[in-house]
């Protein structure tokens, strides 16, 4: 039975009056006060209510409390045991979740209930909804400038073991045999006893971790042949081919081996692929099939994170607007950043948070991305990928017109003629001048029958213009704010542990990342609220001094009487010192 409380209606008698004014003030000004007042009622209770009956069964735990606990657990990076303890005894959690009852029903949550709520939120993709609702609510009640944002990715290690090729294959076979024994006992008993003894027990499986480096290739060949024979044998059983663990066997065989079909009465053969031919989206661990591989950072996942930023002046003590994480997306570690920019802009556009300017590193700044973003009204500031060749003058050293045509070369020579065909340009320079040029060996213009010719397309022209702008002070001044997103990623790691999670699987990783990002937004908003209140109090105190007669008299006294007295006294002491 679905059970929830009304947290919008106030109390006739304040249940928190026993705290006293000082402790009550601390709660109101902390994240707990913000959570209770503005966030608690935004949780997607109505959407999760579809999973429960309205009038049948035992009443559930209070759903606002259950969803709030899930969010607070990720915000503070707590284990399940720590979460249960915090809900039971932490006064700050009670205030944030609006729990005034002292019963176990209100303040106790067993591990099973916590797991069930987490599973419901994950299966229905409500973690994404929670992040968006929290962020949109904070953007409504706080000053947030969404016109300027920055984007970057962070690598995430899920709770899986890092394996080599031999261990990946052997563990996949082990997982299949365990499931086959449970679901199809008769087929399992038909397998060779040697295969079962080698891969089924954990003790026998540990022998694969003790393979000498010199024997690794030989062992890999043996394991791959046994994998191939097992797949061939199981293909004759339709009831087995539908098992998810058997599909993993087929995936590993396809990714790690090349199968030569039987021909001319010759049996089929299996050949192990070289390590360089293994794709980055190959299986990394049978317990986490969706994880990928990144050549620089290793196995796991990555999260795309976009946040707002404020160009703070040097003389400003506080930022004028709250910085919020506006977009979070989890993907396999093998995914390239170049494909993340446009989906992020489309996602924030649907929530009326589309920026005018986005800062990103060179991986996001492909020419196609910049053109698509420009059509959406977004200016992407990103360095061009690649670097200059030391033995060749870059195209950016040439002077161009607005239409992409060369006005003159780096040595000031004007072209004799320019031919344009669609998006391609062919520029002809006088060979008599080019032959005597001191840069002729490094010039990209190549000698022809009548002229020296320079060929390029419009995309190369745009790239040259970007490289030229990167050297300007204006670009460097605008782009210097991009590094601030690294501080956000560091905060996510230090406060929420986002880089090393206790879960595995795409949905579980996405659940943690979304709620951790929402938690950081809440903590930032609470800190901004305190600073803004202090600023307003200081401003109010300054205004009251300006119109207070006592402060006016005091300022005049210090200016016209006290300061000359101090100057005279200092001069008298210095004179006495020299006389001595």
Secondary structure, 3 states (H helix, E strand, C coil): CCCCCCCCCCCCCCCCHHHCHHHHHHHHHCHHHHHHHHHHHHCCHHHHHHHCCCCCCCCCCCHHHHHHHHHHHHHCCCCHHHHHHHHHHCHHHHHHCCCCCCCHHHHCCCHHHHHHHHHHHHHCCHHHHHHHHHHHHHHHHCCCCCCEEEEEEEEEECCCCCCCHHHHHHHHHHHHHHHHHHHCHHHHHCCCHHHHHHHCCHHHHHHHHHCCHHHHHHHHHHHHHHHHHHHHHHCCCHHHHCCHHHHHHHHHHHHHEEEECCECCECCEEEECCHHHCCCCCCCCCCCCCCEEECCCEEEEEEEEEEECCCCCCCCCCCCCCCCEEEEEEEECCCCHHHCHHHHHHHHHHCCCCCCEEECCCCCCCHHHHHHHHHCCCEEECCCCCCCCCCCCCHHHCEECCCCCEEECCCCCCCCEEEEECCEEEEEEEHHHHHCCCCCCCCCCEECCCEEEEEEEHHHHHHHHHHHHHCCHHHHHHHHHHHHHHHHHHHHHHHHCCCECCCCCHHHHHHHHHHHHHHHHHHHHHHHHHHHHHHHHHHHHHHHHHCCHHHHHHHHHHHHHHHHHHHHHHHHHHHHHHHC
